[in-house]
Amino acid sequence: MKKAPGGMRGGGGRRNAILPILLAVPIGLSMTFNISTTLSVVSSNDVGRHRSAGAAVGRDADAPSPPSKVSGDDHPDDHDYDEIYASFGTHESYSDRRIFDFSSLGNYTSPDIVNGAGCRVTVSIVDPRPPASGYNHPVWFMLESVATYAPYACVVFHTASCGIDIVETTNVRAEPPTSRQWTTLAARSIYDRSLPSFRRMMEGGLVRVNILDGDKYGTGACDDFGNGNGILLNARFWSEEFVDGVDGDMILTAQPDSVLCHDFDVDLWRRYAYVGAPWAGWIWNCDAMRERWYEYAPKCNGLGDYRPDVSMSLICTRGHGGLQGNGGFSLRNRRWMVEAIRRCPSEFSGLKNHQIFGDINEDVYFSTVLNALNATMPSALEASLFSVESIFLEQLSEQTGPHAKDHFKLDEDEITDAIKRLWGKEKGMLLYNRMHVRHDSKNKSEHVENAFTIPLALHQPWNGIAYSTCGFPTRNNRECAHSYILSQPNIMGECKFLKYIYNHRGKSINK
């Protein structure tokens, strides 16, 4: 769950230092500037210490190398991501440049998208940091996972220009950059540090950059919106920041600390209004969601022509929406987002008539309101096949609390049915069996004990899924949680990009 309204959640670990990188970029017809882009990279001391052959820049001298290559990848490729990670921007793949005019990156240019049926799904990154993020930042590996497992998707960066400083280098007084010029600079900065497969998506016209108007969303400074919590609660975001007739109704919101692990077919999930990882009982429970709605509903009455049903009687009952909705990696129907905001507008809604809800997390808000509106929502079991933050499918039955017996009960036929529906009838079962069945030298099969079902995606798994082993995920227990994650070959083997989004001393790279 995300902290409201705008700040990024903090975390342990040494923060990366700041280094200015100068890029000579033409702007307009007659002016040339140096673009000083603030990049989040390692300190200069680290750079000097690790420039030896084979050393991975960005890690402490006594830190172990990234985990060895994993097996079980869905997509064998020619990219050695261990080498790319270790090079810290010097790998030959960064020299494979096929775009030199970035001025078109404010719009999609793929003919199939623009002149065809539009985007099947749009991946939305609401974050001010990507244009100013250095090599090896988790965002590049998250995007590479999108390019690997959902290459058909459109991608839009809802971002900021503040991290890019313009330094005039001519004697002629220059006008401030236009909106299009800022977009061009941000697009080039993103392209320069993107990984090979995502670069191909940019070159194919599937990516656009959208500089958000901070005044519209009341964010204060243009980069003061963190993970976009307040922005996602604003109806104008969902209705104005996507291209009508091109961007799809299905929006996949992804934060830099999330990652796709397997092929994602959005059409298998299209029926749902909102899908996010299930919440463990120690984070949230069904009665708590009802109580939250009992608080919301009276405040929402009279704000429009809709009178909410206060009972919320179907939540967590079999066949209806479950305790799920983590927003860090989530699939949302754009129309339902607007409908939820319109029916129960908060102070962040952008609507004249609204209520003050106080400290509000957008994922809890949408999950609560949409369940109350009887939108089509997945069960916890179904959501656990989509994404995991704090609890795997196999751990659902361990949950306690109100309605746990009914809501979290696991039935093998139910699991099989859900996998076939949401992962694909044949491919889904092959994938599931790969995780749970081992074959010996004589091709005899046996069930793998204590193996987790790895979903399509993970979001910050170190914060939750090691709870039963390491205890409540306080700062003191995070290193235990990281060690636990790294020790699970089933997890690392099924999610090949996961190891790159945090370092190997138990601290997330972007924390």
Secondary structure, DSSP 4 states (H G I P E B T S, - for coil): ---SSSPPP--SSPPP-EEEEEEEEEETTTEEEEEEEEEE---HHHHHHT-STT--TTS-TTSPPPPPPPS--SS--S--HHHHHHHTT-SGGGG-------TTTTS---HHIIIII--S-EEEEE-S-GGGB-TT-HHHHHHHHHHHH-TT-EEEEEE-STTEEEEE-SSSPPPPPPHHHHHHHHHHHHHHH--HHHHHHHHTT-EEEEE--HHHHT-SSTTTTTT-HHHHT-HHHHHHSS-TTTS-SEEEEE-TTEEE-S---GGGTTT-SEEEEEPPTTT--HHHHHHHHHHHHHHHTTSSS----S--TTTTSTTS--SEEEEEEEEEEHHHHHHHHHHS--TTS--SS-----S--HHHHHHHHHHHTT-----HHHHHHHEESS--GGGGGG--STTHHHHS---HHHHHHHHHHHH-HHHHHHHHHHHHEEE-TT--EEEPTT-----SEEESGGGTTTHHHH-S--GGGHHHHHHHHHT-HHHHHH-TTGGGGB-SSS-BTT-
